[in-house]
Amino acid sequence: MRTGIRILDDKIGEIPDNVAVLLSTSPGIDPASFGINIMDTALKNNSKCVYIVNNKPASAVRREASTMGLDLSRYESNNLLYIIDAFSGYMGIHSDEKHVVENPFETKNILDEVKKVQGDIIFIDSASSYIDMKEEVEELLRMIETLKKKMTVVALFSAWEYEKEIVKSIKNNFDAVLNIKPVEEVTIVRQFLFPEKIGWKKIKPFAVPVKVLKPGGVKVYFPKILVTGPYNAGKSSIVKSLSNKVVSVDRMGTTVALDHGYMDYKGFAADIYGTPGQEDFDPILQYLADEAVAVILVVDSAKPETFIRAKDMLSKTKAYGLPIVVAANKQDMGNALSAEDVKRKLGLPGDVPVCPTVATEKKGVELLLDELTERLMR
């Protein structure tokens, strides 16, 4: 089992069988989206999943998955997914679901319904609602231990204002704890996933920037990648070739404000900002560089005389403290320098990759993206 979230999976490896994972979110962040994303990853790997929901109708789970671009119905029809309705019985309303817990106040009834379907992984949505329903924690923990003997458990938990001792007791009884919290960074608020505890592997503390895309699911998300370089180097073409969708502001064929693109590639999502190359717009360049997490420098391989300007633009963006990837563009020109010569003339550090590209034909773009995502993962 894996979470389907790049960086996190690379760090923690496969989740072993018969462990309990607590997916804890701060108030205001719905853990269901993250649980559904993990479940979809498991289903794609042919793991049989059980999703028990006690805080909303079962239809709401399917609807949330649908907004993320995930179709659960095909897994249900193939008996790979069983959604158990423990909400209707709690509310005292009729349910048309195939699998229903008539009296969810009794833990035995929940376990009996789970026995009917069996599975490799069970998702509990939500552990916090179960605690509120029962008004105590110990029975939840006993149920988790019982379920863990037969399958892997993923419990969704909204960390409301519970007493610290209660939260500590809950976390101590799980093999892994993944926290998703909002973090304010100057002008924007982003969501980060923090692995607080990984019982099967020793890891150093790290954080993964995440975003729920609708459609798209949970992605590792970088809010600003800057594409910069001299005038007419092909920055707009690079932004267009990197992006799933793009908007440009130009006049007479040249960018006068910025290009804005959105990238979704191999589990990564990012907003890409292309800058104008003329010196008159350098104040915009410095403004756009604020909060950038990586820089793609685009140069015209056939015009080494523009490389001085390229290095000046890197300095203005303060890019030397960020991951840098260079697109040695216009490789289709007869007098284009090789990537090695471009790197030597730019005087770049040895670990900065230079990728030969022809942006208008999307040549070399995949290599550029691979180099970029590798450095972002670091």
N, C-alpha and C positions, 0 to 999 in steps of 0.2 A: 504493500500500500504506500502511495505517495500523496502529497497534498495537491500536486498540480501547480504549485507556486515556485517558479524558478528562484534560485538563490537559497530559499528555505530548503527545498529538496536536496540541493547540492551540499548543503551544510549538514543536515541531520540524517541524510540517507533514507533508506526504506524504513517505514514504521513496522515494527515486528507484529506478529499475530498475538492476539490475546493480551493486548495492553489497553489502557484507558487514557484517552487524550482529552484534555479540557480546553475547549476553544472559548476563551474569555474575552468579552468586549466591553469597552467603556459605555456608559449610558449614552444613548443617541446613535450608536453604531449597531446595526442589526446583525447578529451572528449568523442568521439563517443563510444569508448570501454566501458566506464563507463555508458553512457546512455543506450547502448544496454544491458548491464548486468542488470540494473535496470528494463528495459522493459521486459527482459526474466523472471525475478522474478515475475513481475506483470502478465504476460501472464500465467505463471504456476498457478497463483491464479485465473485464469479465468476473469481477468480484460480485457476489450476491449481497445486496444491501437491504437493510431494514431501516425505515425512517419513521420514528414514532413522534407524533406532534400533539402537544397538549395545550398550546397557547393560541391556536388559530385553526380555522378549517383546513382540512387536507388539501382542498382546492387552492388555498393560498400558497401552499408549497409549490404546486405545479405552476401557478401563475408567476411566482417569483422566478422560478427556473426559466420560464418562457421569456420573461423580460431580459434575462441574461443570455438568451439565445440557445438555451438547453432544452431538449425535448425529452421529458421523462417517460412519456406514454409508451414509447417503443420498448423501454426496459421493463415497464410493468407488464406489457403484453407478452414479453419473453420470459416472464417469471424471474427476472434478475433483480427487480426492485419491488418491495412491498411497503406501502405507506399505511401505517396504522393510525387510525383516528382515535386519539384519547382526549379530544377536545369536546366533541358533541356530548359524550356522557357526563363530562364535567359541567357543561352548560345546561344539560337536561333537554337537549333538542334531538330531533330525528337525524340520522345519518344514512346516506346512500352508499357509503364506502363499503368495500368488500371486507375490510378488516377493521373492526371497531372494538374498543374497550368500553364495555357498557358501564362499568363502575371504576373509573380511574383512581378513585380515592383508596382503593385496595391494591397494593403493590402486586399481590399474587395474581390478580386479574390481568395486570399488564404483562407479567412474566408468562402467564398461560397463553396469551395471544401471540407473544413473540415465539413461543415453542411451536405454534401451529405453522409458522412460515420458515423459521430458521434462516440463517444467513452467515456471511463471513464478517460483515461489519454492520454495526447498529449505530444510528444517529439519534440522539435524544434531544428533541427540540420542544421544551427547553428544560435544563436542569434547574434554573432559577424559578421557573413557573411551578415545577414540582415541589421545590422547597416552600414556596409561598402557599401552595395548595395544602401541603401536609403540616406546615408550620414547624418543621424540624428537619435536620440534616441527616441524621444517622440512617434513616430508612433509605434515603437516596443512595448513600454510600454502600449500604448492604446490597441494594439492587444492582449497582454498578459492579460490585465484586461477583455477584451471581452471574451476570451477563458476560463478564470478562472470561469466565471459565469456558465459554462456548464460542466467543467471537471477539473481535476488536470493537472497542466502544469509543465513540466520539460524542462528547456531551457539550451542548451549546449553553453558554452561561453569560447572562447580562449582569455585570458587576454593579448592581445598584448599591444603595447604602446599607449593606449588611455589616454586622459587627466584624471587626478584624479577626477575631478568633474563629468565627464561622468560615470566613474566606480562607484563612490559613488551614483549617481542618479539611476543607474541600480540596484545596490544592495538594495537600500532603497525601491524599488518597488517590491521586492520579499519577500515572507514569510520566506524563508530559503535560506541560501547560504552555499554551500559545496565547499571548496577550495581543489584542489589537486596540491601539489607542490613538487619539488625535494628538498631533504635535504642531504647535504654532511656530512658524518660521518667518519672522519679520512681518510679511504682509499676507501670507497664505497659511491655511491650516491643512495639513496632510495627515493621512492615516499610515501608521507604521505597525508592522507585526513584529513583536518582540518574543522570541522563544525564552521563556522564563526558566523552563525546566525540561530537559530531555534525558529521560532515565536510561536509555540504551546507548548513549554516546556522549562522551565528554566534549563540550564545545566552548569556545570563547563567546562572550556576549556579542550579539550583533542585532541589527534591525533591518527589516525589509520594507521599503516603501510600497504600499499596495493601494489599489483602487478597484472598485466594482464597476465594471463597464456593462452597460445595458444597450445593445447586446455585447457579448464578449466575455463575460465572467470576470473572475478575479485575476488581475494582472499585476506584475511588478511594474510600478509606475514612476516615471521620472518626469517632473513637471516642466523642465526646460533644458533642451539641448540646443546650443547655439551653432549656427552655420555661418561662418564669416570668411572673408577673403577679398582680394582686390576687385575693382570694377571689371565686369565682363569675364570673370573667371568661370562662371557657370553655377553660381550659388543657387539661383532659382531652379535650375534644372536638377541639381542635386536634391534640393528639398522636395521637389515633385517626385523624383525617382525613389526617395526614401519613404514617402508618405502614402497612406491609404486615401487621404483627402487633404486638399491644400487650398489656401486662399492667398492671393498675391495682390499687393498694391503697387502698381507700376504706371509709368507714363512714358510714352514713346519707346516701349520695349525694354526699359530698364527699371529696376526696383528703386522706388523713391522713399519707401517707408520700411516695409518688412514683408517677408513671406511667412505664413504660418501654416505648418503642416501637422498632421497627426499620424504617428507611426504605431503599428501593432505587428510585432515580429517575434516569433518563437517565445511567446509567453511574456514579452516585454511590451509596455506601452509608453509612449512619450509624446510630449508636445515639442515640436521643432520650430525654431525661429531663425529665419534667414535675414541677415542684415544687408543694408545697402553698402556698396563698396567705395563710394566717393567720400573724400575727406570732409566735405561739407556736412555729412551726416554722422560724423564721429560722435557727437553728443548722444545721438540715438543709439549708436553702437554701445557706448558705455552704459546707457540705461538698460538696454536689452540684456547686457551681460550680468546684471544683478540676479542672483539666485540661480544662475546656470549651473548645471551639474556636470557638463561635458561640452567640448568644443570640437566641431568638425571644421578644419581649415581647408578651403578650396582654393587651389591655385591653377593657373593656366600653364600647363607643362611646356607649351611652346613659347612662353614669354617670361624667361627668367628675370628680365629687367623689373618685373612686378614683385619679385620676391622680397625686396626691401620693405615695400608697403605691406606685404603679407605678415612679415615679422612685427611690424609696427602695430598692426591690427591685433595680433596675438597679445602684445603688451597691453594695449588699451582694454582688452577684455579680461585682463588678469588671468589668462588661460593657462599660464605655466603652472598654476597650482591645481589644475583640473585634468581629468583624462582628456588627451588630445588624439585625434585621428586625422590624417591628412588625405584629402582626395587629390591626387595628381591628375587633374582633369584634362580633357581634350587630347587623349592619347591617340586619337585618330589623325591628328595633324602630322604632316610629314616631318616637321622639325621638332616634334615633342621630345622632351628629355625623358629618360627612363625614371622609374620611381626611385631607384638608388641615387641617380644624379640630382633629382629634386630634393631628396633628403639631405644630401651633402651640401647643396647650395643654400638650403634653408638653415643649415647648422643646427638641426634638431637633435635632441638627446637620443641615444641608441634605442630606447624602449618605445619611441613614438612610431607607430606604423604608418607607412605611406602606401596607399592603395591606388594603382592605376585605374582610371575610370574614363568612360565616355558617357556622361550623364544623360545626354539626349537619347541614347540607345539603351540606357540602364546597364551598360557593361561595367563590371567591377563593383556594382552597388551591393550585391550580396556579401562579397568579401568585406566591404566597408562596414556593413551592418554587423557582421560577425565580429570584426575587430572592436567596434564600438560597444556591443553588448558584453563582450568579454571584459573590457575595461570597467564598464559600469558594474559588473558583478563583483569585481575586486573591491 
